[in-house]
């Protein structure tokens, strides 16, 4: 009996999948993070997630180190040391914020484009705002939509103008909304693009985890599809990219319109994050 036909089939599938994901992740990390630091992060995150998994299985009860050892492959002495490390740090992985904290510029544009407080009632479009002053103004918009410390209306204005997301009328000291998508232009923006990309990867894994749960009816599974061709001529690559880009841009606009029908003006603890990701890919390997 071959490996593909035996009881280790699932393990083989996961091994190939993890190798594929890790290889591409490591290509990005080379020169940016050492193997030692990557191992440290994986160890801490793995132990955190293993503990959460066991707590969900036995709510209200302590998690035995022996059970943790079985899941993690670490001995109990090493596990005790890892738990001490976890207790002594402020984990960036415990943050529950979404893109709002990843890129404040996106948060401002989204709030301006979706909140009734900053839209014209008659034409249902974002208001033209005075740059400074009390509500409604660009200054009040930044104050309401961005919770990060140190972000000022002036710095936000400069970045959004550079990215061509807004336009400024210097004569009347007003600012107009141009597009809801923020494309970073600085080195900090480059890092933010990485944050957004990995957030999208994480959301794809969330969808995968939700869909492989046992006893989940087909109609309850999240939509998950990938389409590609392996017969694309190199000479047609640019035309292929442009054609699919136009298609995805239209699909994005349609998705934003649909999602806006379900959005509340303000967020609270009763709200959850839901959406779709769209991207084009090529694989030369």
C-alpha positions, 0 to 999 in steps of 0.5 A: 500500500502506497503512502497516498493510499494509506492512513498517512495520506492526510499527513502527506497532504499537510506536509506538502501544503506546509512546505509550499507555504513555508518556502514562499514565506521564507523567500520573503523573510530572507534578509529580514528575519533570522531562522533563530527568530522565526523558530522562536516565534513559531514555538511561542505561537504553537504553544499558545494555540495548542493551549487554546485548543485544549482549553476549548476541549475542556472549558474551565479546566486547567490544561495538563502539561502532559497533554501539551507535550503530546500536541507540541512534541516538547518535553514538560521542562521546555514547555514550562520555560515557554510559558514563562516567556509567554507570561513575561511578554506583551504579545503582538499576536493577541491583538484583535484589531483588523486593517483598521490598525494595520493601516490608519489611512485605509481606516480613514478612507473607509469611514469617510466612504461608508459612514452616514455622518460623512456622506451627502444625504442627497447624492449619497457620496462622501462630503467635501470637507474643510481641512480644519475645524469642528465636525464635519471636517477632515480633522474630525474625520481623522479623530473619529476613524483613527485610534492610533496615537501620534497620527495627526490630520496633517500627516494623514493629509500628506500621505493620502494626497501622495497616494492620490486617494484625495485632492486638496483645494488650497484656495478654499482649504477643502479636501475631496474624496477620490478613491477608497483604496489606499496604495502606500507610497513610502517605505512605511507603506511598503511594510503596510502592504506586507501587513495587508498581504499576510492578513489576507493569507491569514483570512484564507487559512481561517476559511480553510479551517472553517471548511474542513470542520467535521459534519459541516453541511456544504451550504454552511461552508465559506466560498473558497475557489481558485482558478488558473491555467498552466497553458499561458504563453509568455508572450500573452502574459501582459495581456492576460494580467491586464484583462484579469485586472479589469475583471477584478477591479469591477468585481471589487466595486460590486463587492464593496456595494454589496457589503455596504448594505450590511454595514453599520455606521459605527463598530461595537463588540457585537460586530464581526469582520467578514469580507472577500479577498481578491488577488492575481497570482503567477507561479514560475516554479 
